[in-house]
Protein backbone atom coordinates (compact mmCIF):
# COMPACT_ATOMS: atom_id res chain seq x y z
CA UNK A 1 0.00 0.00 0.00
CA UNK A 2 0.97 3.63 -0.47
CA UNK A 3 -0.21 6.73 1.34
CA UNK A 4 -1.81 9.51 -0.73
CA UNK A 5 -2.70 12.72 1.09
CA UNK A 6 -3.02 10.74 4.33
CA UNK A 7 -5.20 7.99 2.81
CA UNK A 8 -4.06 4.38 2.35
CA UNK A 9 -4.31 3.34 -1.30
CA UNK A 10 -3.76 -0.19 -2.55
CA UNK A 11 -3.21 -1.57 -6.04
CA UNK A 12 -0.84 1.28 -7.00
CA UNK A 13 2.49 -0.36 -6.06
CA UNK A 14 4.44 -0.91 -9.29
CA UNK A 15 2.50 1.82 -11.12
CA UNK A 16 3.84 5.22 -12.15
CA UNK A 17 2.95 8.59 -10.68
CA UNK A 18 1.14 9.33 -13.94
CA UNK A 19 -1.05 6.26 -13.37
CA UNK A 20 -1.84 7.52 -9.86
CA UNK A 21 -2.77 10.97 -11.15
CA UNK A 22 -5.13 9.47 -13.73
CA UNK A 23 -6.97 7.69 -10.91
CA UNK A 24 -6.93 10.49 -8.34
CA UNK A 25 -7.48 13.70 -10.30
CA UNK A 26 -8.93 14.98 -13.55
CA UNK A 27 -6.88 18.20 -13.50
CA UNK A 28 -3.33 16.88 -13.96
CA UNK A 29 -2.06 20.26 -15.19
CA UNK A 30 -2.88 21.97 -11.87
CA UNK A 31 -1.27 19.42 -9.53
CA UNK A 32 2.15 19.36 -7.92
CA UNK A 33 3.34 15.92 -6.80
CA UNK A 34 5.49 15.35 -3.74
CA UNK A 35 6.92 11.85 -3.30
CA UNK A 36 8.48 11.01 0.07
CA UNK A 37 9.10 14.71 0.75
CA UNK A 38 10.58 15.51 -2.68
CA UNK A 39 8.83 17.59 -5.36
CA UNK A 40 8.73 15.56 -8.57
CA UNK A 41 9.16 17.40 -11.87
CA UNK A 42 6.45 16.81 -14.42
CA UNK A 43 8.87 15.16 -16.86
CA UNK A 44 9.59 12.45 -14.24
CA UNK A 45 5.99 11.42 -13.58
CA UNK A 46 6.10 8.65 -16.21
CA UNK A 47 9.31 7.14 -14.84
CA UNK A 48 8.81 7.25 -11.05
CA UNK A 49 7.50 3.86 -9.97
CA UNK A 50 5.55 3.64 -6.72
CA UNK A 51 6.83 1.18 -4.11
CA UNK A 52 5.37 -0.15 -0.87
CA UNK A 53 4.99 2.51 1.86
CA UNK A 54 5.58 5.51 -0.45
CA UNK A 55 4.07 8.77 0.79
CA UNK A 56 2.53 10.95 -1.94
CA UNK A 57 1.06 14.41 -1.56
CA UNK A 58 -1.03 15.80 -4.42
CA UNK A 59 -1.23 19.58 -4.14
CA UNK A 60 -3.83 21.32 -6.31
CA UNK A 61 -3.80 24.95 -7.32
CA UNK A 62 -7.14 26.67 -7.69
CA UNK A 63 -7.59 30.15 -9.11
CA UNK A 64 -10.16 32.58 -7.91
CA UNK A 65 -10.78 36.14 -7.08
PDB file of N, CA, C and O in Angstrom:
ATOM      1  N   UNK A   1       0.829  -1.186   0.000  1.00  0.00           N
ATOM      2  CA  UNK A   1       0.000   0.000   0.000  1.00  0.00           C
ATOM      3  C   UNK A   1       0.873   1.250   0.000  1.00  0.00           C
ATOM      4  O   UNK A   1       2.007   1.235   0.479  1.00  0.00           O
ATOM      5  N   UNK A   2       0.326   2.323  -0.543  1.00  0.00           N
ATOM      6  CA  UNK A   2       0.969   3.626  -0.475  1.00  0.00           C
ATOM      7  C   UNK A   2       0.033   4.586   0.249  1.00  0.00           C
ATOM      8  O   UNK A   2      -1.146   4.290   0.443  1.00  0.00           O
ATOM      9  N   UNK A   3       0.559   5.717   0.640  1.00  0.00           N
ATOM     10  CA  UNK A   3      -0.214   6.731   1.340  1.00  0.00           C
ATOM     11  C   UNK A   3      -0.334   7.945   0.423  1.00  0.00           C
ATOM     12  O   UNK A   3       0.674   8.504  -0.009  1.00  0.00           O
ATOM     13  N   UNK A   4      -1.564   8.349   0.127  1.00  0.00           N
ATOM     14  CA  UNK A   4      -1.808   9.514  -0.732  1.00  0.00           C
ATOM     15  C   UNK A   4      -2.634  10.516   0.050  1.00  0.00           C
ATOM     16  O   UNK A   4      -3.787  10.255   0.394  1.00  0.00           O
ATOM     17  N   UNK A   5      -2.034  11.666   0.328  1.00  0.00           N
ATOM     18  CA  UNK A   5      -2.702  12.720   1.093  1.00  0.00           C
ATOM     19  C   UNK A   5      -3.313  12.176   2.385  1.00  0.00           C
ATOM     20  O   UNK A   5      -4.422  12.553   2.765  1.00  0.00           O
ATOM     21  N   UNK A   6      -2.577  11.285   3.055  1.00  0.00           N
ATOM     22  CA  UNK A   6      -3.024  10.743   4.327  1.00  0.00           C
ATOM     23  C   UNK A   6      -3.959   9.550   4.233  1.00  0.00           C
ATOM     24  O   UNK A   6      -4.399   9.033   5.260  1.00  0.00           O
ATOM     25  N   UNK A   7      -4.268   9.106   3.035  1.00  0.00           N
ATOM     26  CA  UNK A   7      -5.198   7.987   2.814  1.00  0.00           C
ATOM     27  C   UNK A   7      -4.429   6.784   2.271  1.00  0.00           C
ATOM     28  O   UNK A   7      -3.623   6.921   1.351  1.00  0.00           O
ATOM     29  N   UNK A   8      -4.681   5.609   2.842  1.00  0.00           N
ATOM     30  CA  UNK A   8      -4.058   4.380   2.350  1.00  0.00           C
ATOM     31  C   UNK A   8      -4.690   3.988   1.011  1.00  0.00           C
ATOM     32  O   UNK A   8      -5.913   3.942   0.877  1.00  0.00           O
ATOM     33  N   UNK A   9      -3.842   3.709   0.033  1.00  0.00           N
ATOM     34  CA  UNK A   9      -4.306   3.336  -1.304  1.00  0.00           C
ATOM     35  C   UNK A   9      -3.595   2.047  -1.704  1.00  0.00           C
ATOM     36  O   UNK A   9      -2.368   1.963  -1.658  1.00  0.00           O
ATOM     37  N   UNK A  10      -4.378   1.046  -2.096  1.00  0.00           N
ATOM     38  CA  UNK A  10      -3.757  -0.192  -2.555  1.00  0.00           C
ATOM     39  C   UNK A  10      -3.864  -0.301  -4.067  1.00  0.00           C
ATOM     40  O   UNK A  10      -4.529   0.509  -4.713  1.00  0.00           O
ATOM     41  N   UNK A  11      -3.220  -1.287  -4.612  1.00  0.00           N
ATOM     42  CA  UNK A  11      -3.206  -1.568  -6.045  1.00  0.00           C
ATOM     43  C   UNK A  11      -2.486  -0.511  -6.871  1.00  0.00           C
ATOM     44  O   UNK A  11      -2.706  -0.430  -8.080  1.00  0.00           O
ATOM     45  N   UNK A  12      -1.621   0.310  -6.244  1.00  0.00           N
ATOM     46  CA  UNK A  12      -0.840   1.284  -7.005  1.00  0.00           C
ATOM     47  C   UNK A  12       0.660   0.979  -6.952  1.00  0.00           C
ATOM     48  O   UNK A  12       1.436   1.604  -7.676  1.00  0.00           O
ATOM     49  N   UNK A  13       1.082   0.029  -6.110  1.00  0.00           N
ATOM     50  CA  UNK A  13       2.487  -0.362  -6.061  1.00  0.00           C
ATOM     51  C   UNK A  13       2.876  -0.944  -7.413  1.00  0.00           C
ATOM     52  O   UNK A  13       2.182  -1.810  -7.946  1.00  0.00           O
ATOM     53  N   UNK A  14       3.990  -0.466  -7.967  1.00  0.00           N
ATOM     54  CA  UNK A  14       4.435  -0.906  -9.289  1.00  0.00           C
ATOM     55  C   UNK A  14       3.928  -0.029 -10.418  1.00  0.00           C
ATOM     56  O   UNK A  14       4.355  -0.186 -11.562  1.00  0.00           O
ATOM     57  N   UNK A  15       3.032   0.885 -10.118  1.00  0.00           N
ATOM     58  CA  UNK A  15       2.500   1.818 -11.123  1.00  0.00           C
ATOM     59  C   UNK A  15       3.312   3.120 -11.082  1.00  0.00           C
ATOM     60  O   UNK A  15       4.068   3.364 -10.141  1.00  0.00           O
ATOM     61  N   UNK A  16       3.144   3.937 -12.101  1.00  0.00           N
ATOM     62  CA  UNK A  16       3.842   5.221 -12.147  1.00  0.00           C
ATOM     63  C   UNK A  16       3.015   6.311 -11.474  1.00  0.00           C
ATOM     64  O   UNK A  16       1.827   6.137 -11.202  1.00  0.00           O
ATOM     65  N   UNK A  17       3.670   7.433 -11.214  1.00  0.00           N
ATOM     66  CA  UNK A  17       2.951   8.585 -10.680  1.00  0.00           C
ATOM     67  C   UNK A  17       1.890   9.069 -11.662  1.00  0.00           C
ATOM     68  O   UNK A  17       0.834   9.538 -11.238  1.00  0.00           O
ATOM     69  N   UNK A  18       2.143   8.966 -12.941  1.00  0.00           N
ATOM     70  CA  UNK A  18       1.138   9.333 -13.943  1.00  0.00           C
ATOM     71  C   UNK A  18      -0.105   8.463 -13.794  1.00  0.00           C
ATOM     72  O   UNK A  18      -1.228   8.963 -13.868  1.00  0.00           O
ATOM     73  N   UNK A  19       0.092   7.165 -13.586  1.00  0.00           N
ATOM     74  CA  UNK A  19      -1.047   6.262 -13.367  1.00  0.00           C
ATOM     75  C   UNK A  19      -1.853   6.701 -12.152  1.00  0.00           C
ATOM     76  O   UNK A  19      -3.084   6.709 -12.191  1.00  0.00           O
ATOM     77  N   UNK A  20      -1.166   7.064 -11.076  1.00  0.00           N
ATOM     78  CA  UNK A  20      -1.841   7.516  -9.862  1.00  0.00           C
ATOM     79  C   UNK A  20      -2.640   8.779 -10.127  1.00  0.00           C
ATOM     80  O   UNK A  20      -3.782   8.893  -9.681  1.00  0.00           O
ATOM     81  N   UNK A  21      -2.063   9.723 -10.842  1.00  0.00           N
ATOM     82  CA  UNK A  21      -2.767  10.968 -11.147  1.00  0.00           C
ATOM     83  C   UNK A  21      -4.023  10.718 -11.975  1.00  0.00           C
ATOM     84  O   UNK A  21      -5.043  11.374 -11.765  1.00  0.00           O
ATOM     85  N   UNK A  22      -3.957   9.786 -12.905  1.00  0.00           N
ATOM     86  CA  UNK A  22      -5.130   9.474 -13.729  1.00  0.00           C
ATOM     87  C   UNK A  22      -6.282   8.948 -12.876  1.00  0.00           C
ATOM     88  O   UNK A  22      -7.449   9.177 -13.194  1.00  0.00           O
ATOM     89  N   UNK A  23      -5.953   8.245 -11.796  1.00  0.00           N
ATOM     90  CA  UNK A  23      -6.970   7.687 -10.906  1.00  0.00           C
ATOM     91  C   UNK A  23      -7.488   8.744  -9.936  1.00  0.00           C
ATOM     92  O   UNK A  23      -8.682   8.786  -9.638  1.00  0.00           O
ATOM     93  N   UNK A  24      -6.590   9.596  -9.443  1.00  0.00           N
ATOM     94  CA  UNK A  24      -6.925  10.490  -8.338  1.00  0.00           C
ATOM     95  C   UNK A  24      -7.404  11.881  -8.743  1.00  0.00           C
ATOM     96  O   UNK A  24      -8.063  12.545  -7.943  1.00  0.00           O
ATOM     97  N   UNK A  25      -7.102  12.341  -9.935  1.00  0.00           N
ATOM     98  CA  UNK A  25      -7.483  13.701 -10.304  1.00  0.00           C
ATOM     99  C   UNK A  25      -7.787  13.794 -11.788  1.00  0.00           C
ATOM    100  O   UNK A  25      -7.259  13.029 -12.595  1.00  0.00           O
ATOM    101  N   UNK A  26      -8.643  14.738 -12.134  1.00  0.00           N
ATOM    102  CA  UNK A  26      -8.933  14.978 -13.551  1.00  0.00           C
ATOM    103  C   UNK A  26      -8.283  16.278 -14.029  1.00  0.00           C
ATOM    104  O   UNK A  26      -8.459  16.675 -15.181  1.00  0.00           O
ATOM    105  N   UNK A  27      -7.533  16.939 -13.144  1.00  0.00           N
ATOM    106  CA  UNK A  27      -6.878  18.204 -13.498  1.00  0.00           C
ATOM    107  C   UNK A  27      -5.365  18.064 -13.321  1.00  0.00           C
ATOM    108  O   UNK A  27      -4.768  18.748 -12.490  1.00  0.00           O
ATOM    109  N   UNK A  28      -4.753  17.183 -14.100  1.00  0.00           N
ATOM    110  CA  UNK A  28      -3.333  16.880 -13.956  1.00  0.00           C
ATOM    111  C   UNK A  28      -2.438  18.105 -14.140  1.00  0.00           C
ATOM    112  O   UNK A  28      -1.350  18.159 -13.567  1.00  0.00           O
ATOM    113  N   UNK A  29      -2.875  19.086 -14.925  1.00  0.00           N
ATOM    114  CA  UNK A  29      -2.056  20.258 -15.194  1.00  0.00           C
ATOM    115  C   UNK A  29      -1.920  21.150 -13.968  1.00  0.00           C
ATOM    116  O   UNK A  29      -0.954  21.908 -13.870  1.00  0.00           O
ATOM    117  N   UNK A  30      -2.862  21.081 -13.031  1.00  0.00           N
ATOM    118  CA  UNK A  30      -2.876  21.969 -11.874  1.00  0.00           C
ATOM    119  C   UNK A  30      -2.423  21.280 -10.594  1.00  0.00           C
ATOM    120  O   UNK A  30      -2.760  21.734  -9.501  1.00  0.00           O
ATOM    121  N   UNK A  31      -1.665  20.192 -10.709  1.00  0.00           N
ATOM    122  CA  UNK A  31      -1.266  19.420  -9.534  1.00  0.00           C
ATOM    123  C   UNK A  31       0.254  19.355  -9.440  1.00  0.00           C
ATOM    124  O   UNK A  31       0.949  19.107 -10.424  1.00  0.00           O
ATOM    125  N   UNK A  32       0.745  19.585  -8.226  1.00  0.00           N
ATOM    126  CA  UNK A  32       2.152  19.356  -7.916  1.00  0.00           C
ATOM    127  C   UNK A  32       2.220  18.058  -7.133  1.00  0.00           C
ATOM    128  O   UNK A  32       1.398  17.815  -6.250  1.00  0.00           O
ATOM    129  N   UNK A  33       3.205  17.220  -7.458  1.00  0.00           N
ATOM    130  CA  UNK A  33       3.342  15.921  -6.805  1.00  0.00           C
ATOM    131  C   UNK A  33       4.586  15.924  -5.919  1.00  0.00           C
ATOM    132  O   UNK A  33       5.684  16.271  -6.354  1.00  0.00           O
ATOM    133  N   UNK A  34       4.377  15.529  -4.671  1.00  0.00           N
ATOM    134  CA  UNK A  34       5.487  15.346  -3.737  1.00  0.00           C
ATOM    135  C   UNK A  34       5.552  13.861  -3.399  1.00  0.00           C
ATOM    136  O   UNK A  34       4.556  13.268  -2.983  1.00  0.00           O
ATOM    137  N   UNK A  35       6.718  13.269  -3.577  1.00  0.00           N
ATOM    138  CA  UNK A  35       6.921  11.848  -3.297  1.00  0.00           C
ATOM    139  C   UNK A  35       7.975  11.712  -2.212  1.00  0.00           C
ATOM    140  O   UNK A  35       9.138  12.061  -2.414  1.00  0.00           O
ATOM    141  N   UNK A  36       7.564  11.205  -1.064  1.00  0.00           N
ATOM    142  CA  UNK A  36       8.476  11.015   0.073  1.00  0.00           C
ATOM    143  C   UNK A  36       9.245  12.294   0.403  1.00  0.00           C
ATOM    144  O   UNK A  36      10.445  12.257   0.676  1.00  0.00           O
ATOM    145  N   UNK A  37       8.531  13.431   0.373  1.00  0.00           N
ATOM    146  CA  UNK A  37       9.103  14.713   0.754  1.00  0.00           C
ATOM    147  C   UNK A  37       9.840  15.449  -0.348  1.00  0.00           C
ATOM    148  O   UNK A  37      10.395  16.520  -0.103  1.00  0.00           O
ATOM    149  N   UNK A  38       9.861  14.903  -1.557  1.00  0.00           N
ATOM    150  CA  UNK A  38      10.576  15.511  -2.678  1.00  0.00           C
ATOM    151  C   UNK A  38       9.588  15.897  -3.784  1.00  0.00           C
ATOM    152  O   UNK A  38       8.776  15.078  -4.216  1.00  0.00           O
ATOM    153  N   UNK A  39       9.667  17.152  -4.234  1.00  0.00           N
ATOM    154  CA  UNK A  39       8.832  17.588  -5.363  1.00  0.00           C
ATOM    155  C   UNK A  39       9.324  16.882  -6.625  1.00  0.00           C
ATOM    156  O   UNK A  39      10.517  16.874  -6.926  1.00  0.00           O
ATOM    157  N   UNK A  40       8.391  16.298  -7.346  1.00  0.00           N
ATOM    158  CA  UNK A  40       8.726  15.560  -8.572  1.00  0.00           C
ATOM    159  C   UNK A  40       8.397  16.431  -9.779  1.00  0.00           C
ATOM    160  O   UNK A  40       7.274  16.915  -9.918  1.00  0.00           O
ATOM    161  N   UNK A  41       9.375  16.624 -10.643  1.00  0.00           N
ATOM    162  CA  UNK A  41       9.163  17.404 -11.867  1.00  0.00           C
ATOM    163  C   UNK A  41       8.244  16.646 -12.808  1.00  0.00           C
ATOM    164  O   UNK A  41       8.260  15.416 -12.866  1.00  0.00           O
ATOM    165  N   UNK A  42       7.457  17.391 -13.531  1.00  0.00           N
ATOM    166  CA  UNK A  42       6.448  16.810 -14.421  1.00  0.00           C
ATOM    167  C   UNK A  42       7.049  15.813 -15.422  1.00  0.00           C
ATOM    168  O   UNK A  42       6.404  14.822 -15.767  1.00  0.00           O
ATOM    169  N   UNK A  43       8.269  16.067 -15.887  1.00  0.00           N
ATOM    170  CA  UNK A  43       8.871  15.159 -16.864  1.00  0.00           C
ATOM    171  C   UNK A  43       9.330  13.833 -16.246  1.00  0.00           C
ATOM    172  O   UNK A  43       9.778  12.944 -16.970  1.00  0.00           O
ATOM    173  N   UNK A  44       9.225  13.685 -14.914  1.00  0.00           N
ATOM    174  CA  UNK A  44       9.593  12.445 -14.241  1.00  0.00           C
ATOM    175  C   UNK A  44       8.378  11.608 -13.837  1.00  0.00           C
ATOM    176  O   UNK A  44       8.539  10.491 -13.346  1.00  0.00           O
ATOM    177  N   UNK A  45       7.187  12.121 -14.034  1.00  0.00           N
ATOM    178  CA  UNK A  45       5.986  11.416 -13.576  1.00  0.00           C
ATOM    179  C   UNK A  45       5.803  10.053 -14.232  1.00  0.00           C
ATOM    180  O   UNK A  45       5.274   9.130 -13.613  1.00  0.00           O
ATOM    181  N   UNK A  46       6.242   9.923 -15.487  1.00  0.00           N
ATOM    182  CA  UNK A  46       6.101   8.653 -16.207  1.00  0.00           C
ATOM    183  C   UNK A  46       7.138   7.618 -15.799  1.00  0.00           C
ATOM    184  O   UNK A  46       6.967   6.430 -16.072  1.00  0.00           O
ATOM    185  N   UNK A  47       8.218   8.056 -15.143  1.00  0.00           N
ATOM    186  CA  UNK A  47       9.308   7.137 -14.839  1.00  0.00           C
ATOM    187  C   UNK A  47       9.431   6.794 -13.357  1.00  0.00           C
ATOM    188  O   UNK A  47      10.131   5.845 -13.003  1.00  0.00           O
ATOM    189  N   UNK A  48       8.767   7.546 -12.491  1.00  0.00           N
ATOM    190  CA  UNK A  48       8.813   7.253 -11.049  1.00  0.00           C
ATOM    191  C   UNK A  48       7.805   6.144 -10.738  1.00  0.00           C
ATOM    192  O   UNK A  48       6.598   6.318 -10.906  1.00  0.00           O
ATOM    193  N   UNK A  49       8.320   5.012 -10.286  1.00  0.00           N
ATOM    194  CA  UNK A  49       7.497   3.857  -9.970  1.00  0.00           C
ATOM    195  C   UNK A  49       7.210   3.849  -8.466  1.00  0.00           C
ATOM    196  O   UNK A  49       8.117   4.007  -7.649  1.00  0.00           O
ATOM    197  N   UNK A  50       5.954   3.666  -8.120  1.00  0.00           N
ATOM    198  CA  UNK A  50       5.550   3.637  -6.720  1.00  0.00           C
ATOM    199  C   UNK A  50       5.928   2.307  -6.085  1.00  0.00           C
ATOM    200  O   UNK A  50       5.741   1.243  -6.676  1.00  0.00           O
ATOM    201  N   UNK A  51       6.469   2.386  -4.855  1.00  0.00           N
ATOM    202  CA  UNK A  51       6.827   1.182  -4.114  1.00  0.00           C
ATOM    203  C   UNK A  51       6.085   1.180  -2.786  1.00  0.00           C
ATOM    204  O   UNK A  51       5.553   2.203  -2.355  1.00  0.00           O
ATOM    205  N   UNK A  52       6.056   0.036  -2.152  1.00  0.00           N
ATOM    206  CA  UNK A  52       5.372  -0.146  -0.872  1.00  0.00           C
ATOM    207  C   UNK A  52       5.793   0.934   0.125  1.00  0.00           C
ATOM    208  O   UNK A  52       6.978   1.234   0.269  1.00  0.00           O
ATOM    209  N   UNK A  53       4.810   1.509   0.805  1.00  0.00           N
ATOM    210  CA  UNK A  53       4.987   2.514   1.857  1.00  0.00           C
ATOM    211  C   UNK A  53       5.417   3.894   1.354  1.00  0.00           C
ATOM    212  O   UNK A  53       5.832   4.729   2.158  1.00  0.00           O
ATOM    213  N   UNK A  54       5.330   4.157   0.045  1.00  0.00           N
ATOM    214  CA  UNK A  54       5.583   5.515  -0.450  1.00  0.00           C
ATOM    215  C   UNK A  54       4.548   6.465   0.129  1.00  0.00           C
ATOM    216  O   UNK A  54       3.404   6.085   0.377  1.00  0.00           O
ATOM    217  N   UNK A  55       4.969   7.713   0.342  1.00  0.00           N
ATOM    218  CA  UNK A  55       4.066   8.768   0.787  1.00  0.00           C
ATOM    219  C   UNK A  55       3.979   9.810  -0.321  1.00  0.00           C
ATOM    220  O   UNK A  55       4.987  10.405  -0.704  1.00  0.00           O
ATOM    221  N   UNK A  56       2.773  10.027  -0.831  1.00  0.00           N
ATOM    222  CA  UNK A  56       2.534  10.951  -1.936  1.00  0.00           C
ATOM    223  C   UNK A  56       1.599  12.055  -1.457  1.00  0.00           C
ATOM    224  O   UNK A  56       0.586  11.791  -0.809  1.00  0.00           O
ATOM    225  N   UNK A  57       1.950  13.279  -1.781  1.00  0.00           N
ATOM    226  CA  UNK A  57       1.062  14.413  -1.557  1.00  0.00           C
ATOM    227  C   UNK A  57       0.731  15.000  -2.919  1.00  0.00           C
ATOM    228  O   UNK A  57       1.630  15.304  -3.704  1.00  0.00           O
ATOM    229  N   UNK A  58      -0.559  15.161  -3.200  1.00  0.00           N
ATOM    230  CA  UNK A  58      -1.027  15.802  -4.419  1.00  0.00           C
ATOM    231  C   UNK A  58      -1.549  17.179  -4.019  1.00  0.00           C
ATOM    232  O   UNK A  58      -2.521  17.300  -3.274  1.00  0.00           O
ATOM    233  N   UNK A  59      -0.891  18.199  -4.524  1.00  0.00           N
ATOM    234  CA  UNK A  59      -1.232  19.577  -4.141  1.00  0.00           C
ATOM    235  C   UNK A  59      -1.835  20.257  -5.352  1.00  0.00           C
ATOM    236  O   UNK A  59      -1.184  20.397  -6.388  1.00  0.00           O
ATOM    237  N   UNK A  60      -3.098  20.684  -5.216  1.00  0.00           N
ATOM    238  CA  UNK A  60      -3.825  21.322  -6.315  1.00  0.00           C
ATOM    239  C   UNK A  60      -3.808  22.828  -6.167  1.00  0.00           C
ATOM    240  O   UNK A  60      -3.877  23.357  -5.058  1.00  0.00           O
ATOM    241  N   UNK A  61      -3.715  23.507  -7.282  1.00  0.00           N
ATOM    242  CA  UNK A  61      -3.796  24.951  -7.322  1.00  0.00           C
ATOM    243  C   UNK A  61      -5.138  25.348  -7.926  1.00  0.00           C
ATOM    244  O   UNK A  61      -5.522  24.866  -8.991  1.00  0.00           O
ATOM    245  N   UNK A  62      -5.834  26.222  -7.238  1.00  0.00           N
ATOM    246  CA  UNK A  62      -7.145  26.672  -7.689  1.00  0.00           C
ATOM    247  C   UNK A  62      -7.121  28.194  -7.782  1.00  0.00           C
ATOM    248  O   UNK A  62      -6.727  28.880  -6.839  1.00  0.00           O
ATOM    249  N   UNK A  63      -7.544  28.708  -8.922  1.00  0.00           N
ATOM    250  CA  UNK A  63      -7.591  30.149  -9.106  1.00  0.00           C
ATOM    251  C   UNK A  63      -8.929  30.701  -8.637  1.00  0.00           C
ATOM    252  O   UNK A  63      -9.925  29.983  -8.553  1.00  0.00           O
ATOM    253  N   UNK A  64      -8.925  31.938  -8.347  1.00  0.00           N
ATOM    254  CA  UNK A  64     -10.163  32.582  -7.910  1.00  0.00           C
ATOM    255  C   UNK A  64      -9.929  34.061  -7.677  1.00  0.00           C
ATOM    256  O   UNK A  64      -8.828  34.577  -7.871  1.00  0.00           O
ATOM    257  N   UNK A  65     -10.960  34.710  -7.267  1.00  0.00           N
ATOM    258  CA  UNK A  65     -10.782  36.143  -7.080  1.00  0.00           C
ATOM    259  C   UNK A  65     -11.582  36.700  -5.984  1.00  0.00           C
ATOM    260  O   UNK A  65     -11.520  37.901  -5.723  1.00  0.00           O
TER     261      UNK A  65
END
